[in-house]
Amino acid sequence: MKVLRPVAIAALLVGFFFYYTTYRSGTFHTVNSPVNFGFLFFAAALITSVPPFARFAELQPMRSLHLVFILLFVISGGWLTEWAMSSTRNLRLLLFAALAPLNGGMFYAQRQLFPATHHIEWPGRNSGNAWVQAFTWIRDDTPVEAYFALDPDHMRLPGEDQHGFRAIAERSMLADRVKDSGAVSMFPALAETWSEQVQSQAGWTRFRRSDFELLRSRYGVDWVVLQQPGAAGLECPYSNSTVLVCRVPPAPGK
């Protein structure tokens, strides 16, 4: 919260600048709603910083800044373009020269962060990411009630590129160590269940069939997503160069 307050104030000040500029030109309605929206949720965030109202922090009002920043960049880009088009040719060239290295640097940083994923994921285009391909197959070809387990650190693995299993595969999974820890920080009542499930997956890379059968007997896990080459004794109806999707059979005698 201490970090976000200056960020929120800065965003609102920039919004006021555009509000003032567009008000003079008669187009203030463009930024009127975003500024009011930002102030409303900033006030809500300040209220949650008061100890008696701290429990309302779970509502995360500062997440409203996502929308504010998107609109801020869009409006800023439009304003900058309008100014550039009304300027001289030399000023336009200077603006392009200033923005080119900025855009190039952002492109380079994005490729370093997510090297195994297309830079632009166009609608309808098949993903080039092997993990996403597996998650998509799971969504289309496994029962809706299927319960999965993955490496609890899979979102940190090279090539996974921080793709969320639940969002893409639309299936349930055991708790992981990366993304689900955020939910635990907001809802402490989940901590015991989260810790138990994560600890049950300790040593994942050394798991054998018997370990997966134990997960099934304890939690009902009937599918797993493994890195190549997988584990012996499991039926894996889907595989690609990176991962396998395998069924977990019941333990003998179950």
GIZI-V804216 format. One record per backbone hydrogen bond with DSSP energy under -0.5 kcal/mol. CO is the residue of the C=O (numbers start at 1). NH is the residue of the N-H. Records with the same first field share a line. If there is no record, write none. Layout:
CO = NH  NH
This chain:
1 = 5
2 = 6
3 = 7
4 = 8
5 = 9
6 = 10
7 = 11
8 = 12
9 = 13
10 = 14
11 = 15
12 = 16
13 = 17
14 = 18
15 = 19
16 = 20
17 = 21
18 = 22
19 = 23
20 = 24
21 = 25
22 = 26  27  28
23 = 26
27 = 30
28 = 31  32
29 = 33
31 = 35
32 = 36
33 = 37
34 = 38
35 = 39
36 = 40
37 = 41
38 = 42
39 = 43
40 = 44
41 = 45
42 = 46
43 = 47
44 = 48
45 = 49
46 = 49
47 = 50
50 = 53
51 = 54
53 = 56
54 = 57
55 = 58
56 = 59
57 = 60
60 = 63
61 = 64
62 = 65
63 = 66
64 = 67  68
65 = 69
66 = 70
67 = 71
68 = 72
69 = 73
70 = 74
71 = 75
72 = 76
73 = 77
74 = 78
75 = 79
76 = 80
77 = 81
78 = 82
79 = 83
80 = 84
81 = 85
82 = 86
84 = 87
88 = 92
89 = 93
90 = 94
91 = 95
92 = 96
93 = 97
94 = 98
95 = 99
96 = 100
97 = 101
98 = 102
99 = 103
100 = 104
101 = 105
102 = 106
103 = 107
104 = 108
105 = 109
106 = 110
107 = 111
108 = 112
109 = 113
110 = 114
114 = 117
120 = 122
122 = 125
128 = 130
129 = 133
130 = 134
131 = 135
132 = 136
133 = 137
134 = 138
135 = 139
136 = 140
137 = 141
138 = 142
143 = 146
146 = 172
147 = 222  223
148 = 174
149 = 225
151 = 154
152 = 177  178
153 = 156
154 = 157
155 = 162
157 = 160  161
160 = 163
164 = 168
165 = 169  170
166 = 170
172 = 148
179 = 182  183
180 = 184
181 = 185
182 = 186
183 = 187
187 = 190
188 = 191
190 = 194
191 = 195
192 = 196
193 = 197
194 = 198
195 = 199
196 = 200
197 = 201
198 = 201
199 = 202
201 = 204
203 = 206
204 = 207
208 = 211  212
209 = 213
210 = 214
211 = 215
212 = 216
213 = 217
214 = 218
215 = 219  220  221
216 = 220
222 = 248
223 = 149
224 = 226  246
225 = 151
226 = 244
227 = 230
231 = 234
234 = 236
235 = 237  247
238 = 245
242 = 228
243 = 240
244 = 226  246
245 = 238
246 = 224
247 = 249
251 = 254
